[in-house]
Amino acid sequence: MTSEGFLNLNKPAGMTSHDCVGRVRKLLKIKRVGHGGTLDPAVTGVLPIALGKATRLLQFLLPGKAYRGTIRFGLTTATDDLEGEILSSQPVPELSLETVQAALANFIGKISQFPPNYSAVQVGGKRLYDLARQGKTVEVSARNVEVFQLEILDWRPGDFPELDLAIACGPGTYIRSIARDLGAMLNVGGTLAALTRTASNGFSIEQSLSFADLEMQLESGTFSPLLPSQVLGHLGAIVLPAEFVKRWFQGQRLPISEIMTDLKIENNSLFSPSSPLQVYDESDKFLGIGQVVKSDTNIILAPQIVF
């Protein structure tokens, strides 16, 4: 069994992303394991895991994430979710779905938000959650993020109404901040009651594996990591003829004009400046990531990551 590639892990509640990496190391008996897109311990769902040399490819994964979350109104906490100390609690049975819908429109598109006080954001080399646990309050700059979609899935009225949302967003977006800010805009308070990441970096929850699934596949010998070609399809691709493969492994920059007649080209993004490209040999073996570099006289395929 090869241990090079990717694992689409369905993270359980109660574990940090670092905990998940440690457990994967033990189960697969490999040292080199990394993850994309940190999840808070209480959050479940898609956690992309890179195995072996594939850790070098995390930076090339498809951006964007999707979540399914529940916001509870009438409640605020120190952590902006149910894990933290309750700061205020006031029943708001009069809150209507129509009022919430109108306010939600302010959270679609490019928005500015402050990260939660208890978050992994670093200030002066220290995590905000470490500073918050020490009772220290620091000023954090607002961050510009983008929310592509907010879809209402369910509404449960009552003293502490709850709203279920499907959220698609760009990197760096805090769903806890949306819950907090939406509650503040409505003057009722709000906090995140539950959150599951349903998609991340091109991985979906439907194809994810729980730790139980992973252990079962390892016992039966059926586990197979996802290949780079299965997760990097959004990038262009080049297939190098055999005579150029050795030069690639030597880290040489390859003038595309010299090999154009022999080069199989896929995807029109090939000649976009600085475009990362998947590089394969003629037997479809993944060779790494290259970058197209233009000069006044030539177009070069420069190795970025050589496998």
Secondary structure as UniProt FT lines:
FT   STRAND          5..11
FT   TURN            13..14
FT   HELIX           17..28
FT   STRAND          33..35
FT   TURN            41..42
FT   STRAND          44..51
FT   HELIX           52..60
FT   STRAND          65..73
FT   STRAND          75..77
FT   TURN            78..79
FT   TURN            82..83
FT   STRAND          86..89
FT   TURN            93..94
FT   HELIX           97..104
FT   HELIX           105..107
FT   STRAND          109..113
FT   STRAND          122..123
FT   TURN            124..125
FT   STRAND          126..127
FT   HELIX           128..133
FT   TURN            134..135
FT   STRAND          143..156
FT   STRAND          162..169
FT   TURN            171..172
FT   HELIX           175..185
FT   TURN            186..187
FT   STRAND          190..200
FT   TURN            201..202
FT   STRAND          203..204
FT   HELIX           205..207
FT   HELIX           211..220
FT   HELIX           228..231
FT   TURN            233..234
FT   STRAND          236..239
FT   HELIX           242..249
FT   TURN            250..251
FT   STRAND          254..255
FT   HELIX           256..259
FT   HELIX           260..262
FT   STRAND          264..266
FT   HELIX           268..271
FT   TURN            273..274
FT   STRAND          276..280
FT   TURN            282..283
FT   STRAND          286..294
FT   STRAND          299..306
//
